[in-house]
Amino acid sequence: MAKSSGRDGPPPFDRPFEDEDTKQRVYGTVLHTREPTTAGEIADQADCSEDAARSHLSFYADLGIVTRHEGRPVRYERNDDYFEWRRVNELAQEHTVDELQTRVSELTDRIETYRDEYNANSPADVDVLEFDAAEIDDVYVDLSEWATAVEDRRLHERARRKVSSSTAPSHS
């Protein structure tokens, strides 16, 4: 029988990967890092030695998960392009061309609704200070959802093109 941790819900935010092995703690730390960071800083966050962090970071750099920035000290940064590539591949593997096209159309409709509602081409074009104080929170929610819809459409469209090109008949 598994031992109960005695707590419900997610782990504490300050140590979200405390029950993971070192490799997973370093990976989790990199995922939460938003700027180039030293192996020592990552080791502190991952609760491991600097040598262990450096070893795992080197492995992740070889895979393209992190970008290594040369210098003194060497810094590591999450490679967002890798995660986007991975997401596009997941979408392409999990959905048909028709499903992806349907989703692109749905997202396009949602984006057009926001454009019409706010009389703007993008969320960045909306000045929230033009709204009453009581509306501002709702406007921020809409702008966030609008920006997410734009990004989701872009990823779904990339996946649709990927599936379309992989299922196109070859011209031998």
N, C-alpha and C positions, 0 to 999 in steps of 0.2 A: 504494500500500500504506500502510495506517495505521501511524503510528509507535507502537511499543510504549512504554508508560509504564514498563516495567521493574519493575512491582510487581504482586502478586496481591492480591486481596481488596479490601475497602472502603478509601476514603481515610482518612487519619488523622482521628481524632475532632475534633481542634482546628480543622481546616479541611476539613470534609466537602464543601464546595461550591467548592473552589478552581478547578476546571476549568470552572465555569459562568460565564455572563455576569453583569453586575451585578444585573440584575433578578431572576435566579434565586438569586443569593447573598442578596439582601435577603429574598426569599420564604422561602428555607431558614432564614435566621436567625429570621424571624418564627415559623416553625413550631416552632422550638426554644425560643422565648421563653415563659416561664410567668407573667410579671408585666409590668405596664406599663413600657415601656422607652423611653428617649429616642432620637431619630433619630441622635444622635451615638454612642450605645452600639451601636445596630444597625449603623451605618456601620463602627465598629471591628471588629465581628464579621464583617461582610460584606466587609471589606477594600475599602471604597469611600469616596468623599467623602460628607460629611454632606448636601450638596445633592442628590446622586444618591439617597441613601437616602431623604431627605425626599420627593423626587419620586415614587419608587416606592411609598413608604408611602401617599402621598396617593392614588395610583391604586388600591392595594389597599384603602384605606378606602372609596373610591367603590364598589368591587365588594362590599364587606361582608366581605372576608377579614380585615381588621384593624379594630379599634375605636380611634378617635382620642380621647384623653382631653385635653381642654383644660386649660391651665394654663401655668405657667412653670417648667420647659419643658414643651412638649407631649410626651405619651407615647403610645406605640402598644402595642396588645396583640392577640394572636391572638384572633380571634372564633370560639370553639368552636362556637357555634350554626351558623355558616356551614358548618363542616366536618361537623357532624352532618347538616345539611340535604343537603349534597352526598352523604354516604354513603347516606342514605335514598333519594335519587333514583337513585343507582347501583344499589342493591339492587332498586328498583322497575323499572328499565329492564332489568336482567339476568335477572330471575326472574319466573315466573308466580305467580299467586295461590296455586295449589296447592303450588308449590315453597316459597314463603315460609311457608305454613301448616305444611307438613311440618317446616321448620326451626324454627319457633316451637314446635311440639310436641316436637321432639327436645330443644331447649334447656329447655323446661319440665320434661321428664323428668329431664334432668341436674340442674337446680336442685332438684327434689324429692328426688333421690338425695342431694345434699349436705345438704339440710334434715334428712332422715332420719338420715344418717350422723352429723351433728354436733348433732342435736336442737336446731336453732336456725332462726330464720326468715330470717336473712341472715348473710353473712360477718362483719359488724360485731358480731353477737351472740356470736361465738365468742371465748373467752378462751384464747389459745394457751398461756398459762402453766399451764393445767390439764393439759397433756400432758407426757409424758416428754421429756427433752432430745433423745433419739434420734428422736423423732417430729416435733419442731417444724418442721424444714425441709419435711417432707411436708405438714404442716398448712398452712404458709404457701403452698405450691404449690396445694393444694386451694382455699384461700380466694381466691387470685388467680384461679384458673380459674372458681370459682363467681361471683365478681364480674364477670368477663368474660362469662360465660354470661348473667347478668342483663342486662348492658348490650346484648349481642348480641340477646337476645330482644326487648328494648325497640325496638331499631332495626329488626329484622325485622318486628315487629308494626306499626310505623309504616309501613314500606314495603308490607306486606300491605294495610293500610287504604287507602293511597294508590292501589295498583293496583286494589283492589276498587272504590273510588269512581270511578276513571277508566274502568272497564269496565262500570259499572252503566248500565242502559238509561236514557235520558233520559225525562222525563215531560213531553212537549210537549202 
